């Protein structure tokens, strides 16, 4: 986007900013709804971690791999993982290749907790998309997944002149 201020944005730049703003607002509002639906037993950070273990290969991961996947500091990932281990939702074993690391995996209890969370989220999902046709959902799917895949595959791609977050 232009460095000359909002008055110099092109129509396309205004559209892009509006789209990104809408995605951000959706993320915020959905996060709040999820927090309320999930309750205190499985707050969103724990649900998100379980969701990652259930749905994203490989089944065994390190804290470092989780921190990279979530683009979050390792101490926060460690804290969330420890809470899930204490609940019996994740198992931790010593890494035979590096004694300093633990190998994390989801347990049967973790899979059950994940499914129970999905069941708690189901009514809200139906409420949100209740008046959307299957065609509407399919139309949303392709561009949304395209955006998600680009962001996932370009985590470290920076626009020219954009500061490096690691240097801040």
C-alpha positions in Angstrom: 0.0 0.0 0.0 1.1 3.6 -0.5 3.1 5.4 2.2 1.4 8.7 1.5 -1.6 8.1 3.8 -5.2 6.9 3.4 -6.2 9.6 0.9 -3.8 8.1 -1.7 -5.1 4.5 -1.5 -6.2 3.1 -4.8 -9.7 1.5 -5.0 -8.0 -2.0 -5.0 -6.0 -1.1 -1.9 -9.2 0.1 -0.2 -10.8 -3.2 -1.1 -7.8 -5.2 0.1 -7.8 -3.4 3.4 -11.5 -3.8 3.8 -11.1 -7.6 3.2 -8.3 -8.0 5.7 -10.1 -5.9 8.2 -13.2 -8.1 7.8 -11.2 -11.3 8.3 -9.7 -9.8 11.4 -13.0 -8.8 12.8 -14.4 -12.3 12.0 -11.4 -13.9 13.8 -12.1 -11.7 16.9 -15.8 -12.3 17.0 -15.5 -16.0 16.4 -12.8 -16.2 19.1 -15.1 -14.6 21.6 -18.0 -16.9 20.7 -15.7 -20.0 20.9 -14.5 -18.9 24.4 -18.1 -18.7 25.6 -19.1 -22.0 24.0 -16.1 -24.0 25.1 -16.2 -22.8 28.7 -13.5 -23.0 31.3 -12.8 -26.7 30.9 -11.1 -26.3 27.5 -10.2 -22.6 26.7 -9.5 -21.8 23.1 -5.7 -22.1 23.3 -6.1 -25.7 24.6 -8.8 -26.5 22.1 -6.7 -25.1 19.2 -3.7 -27.2 20.3 -5.9 -30.3 20.5 -7.4 -29.5 17.1 -3.9 -29.3 15.7 -2.9 -32.6 17.1 -6.1 -34.3 15.9 -6.1 -32.8 12.4 -2.5 -32.1 11.3 0.1 -34.7 10.7 2.5 -36.0 12.1 0.8 -37.3 15.2 3.9 -36.7 17.4 5.3 -33.2 17.8 7.7 -31.2 19.9 7.0 -27.9 21.6 9.3 -26.2 19.1 7.3 -27.6 16.2 4.1 -26.4 17.9 5.6 -22.9 18.5 6.5 -22.7 14.8 3.1 -23.9 13.7 1.3 -21.4 15.9 3.9 -18.6 15.4 4.0 -18.3 19.2 6.7 -18.2 21.8 7.8 -21.6 23.2 7.0 -20.7 26.8 3.3 -20.1 26.0 3.1 -23.3 24.0 4.8 -25.2 26.8 2.3 -23.8 29.3 -0.6 -24.8 27.2 0.9 -28.3 26.6 1.5 -28.7 30.3 -2.2 -28.0 31.0 -3.3 -30.5 28.4 -0.8 -33.1 29.8 -2.1 -32.5 33.4 -5.7 -33.2 32.1 -4.5 -36.4 30.4 -5.3 -35.0 26.9 -1.6 -35.0 25.7 1.1 -37.5 26.5 4.8 -36.4 26.8 7.7 -38.8 26.2 11.4 -38.1 26.3 12.9 -37.7 22.8 15.4 -40.5 22.3 17.4 -38.2 19.9 17.5 -35.2 22.3 17.0 -35.7 26.0 16.1 -32.0 26.4 13.0 -32.4 24.3 9.6 -34.0 24.9 7.6 -35.7 22.2 4.0 -34.8 22.5 1.0 -36.7 21.2 -2.7 -36.6 21.7 -4.3 -39.3 23.9 -7.6 -41.1 23.6 -8.9 -38.8 26.3 -7.7 -35.8 24.3 -9.5 -37.0 21.2 -12.6 -37.4 23.2 -12.2 -33.9 24.7 -11.7 -32.5 21.2 -14.9 -34.2 20.0 -16.8 -33.0 23.0 -15.7 -29.5 22.2 -16.8 -29.8 18.6 -20.2 -30.9 19.9 -20.3 -27.8 22.2 -19.4 -25.6 19.2 -21.9 -27.3 16.8 -25.0 -25.3 17.8 -23.2 -22.0 17.2 -21.9 -23.3 13.9 -25.4 -24.0 12.8 -26.6 -20.7 14.1 -23.9 -18.8 12.2 -24.4 -20.6 8.9 -28.1 -21.5 9.4 -29.3 -19.4 6.5 -26.4 -20.2 4.1 -27.1 -22.7 1.3 -24.6 -25.4 0.5 -23.7 -23.4 -2.6 -23.0 -20.3 -0.5 -20.7 -22.4 1.7 -18.9 -23.8 -1.3 -18.5 -20.4 -2.8 -16.8 -19.2 0.5 -14.6 -22.2 0.8 -12.4 -21.8 -2.2 -11.2 -18.2 -1.7 -11.0 -18.6 2.1 -8.9 -21.8 1.8 -6.8 -20.0 -0.8 -6.1 -17.2 1.7 -5.4 -19.7 4.5 -2.9 -21.7 2.3 -1.1 -18.6 1.1 -0.7 -17.3 4.7 0.4 -20.7 5.9 2.9 -21.2 3.1 4.3 -17.7 3.3 4.7 -17.2 7.0 8.1 -15.6 6.6 7.5 -13.7 3.4 7.8 -10.0 4.0 6.9 -7.2 1.6 9.8 -5.0 0.6 10.5 -2.4 3.2 8.5 -4.3 5.9 10.4 -4.6 9.2 11.6 -8.0 10.4 9.6 -8.9 13.5 12.6 -10.6 15.0 14.6 -7.4 15.0 12.0 -5.5 17.1 
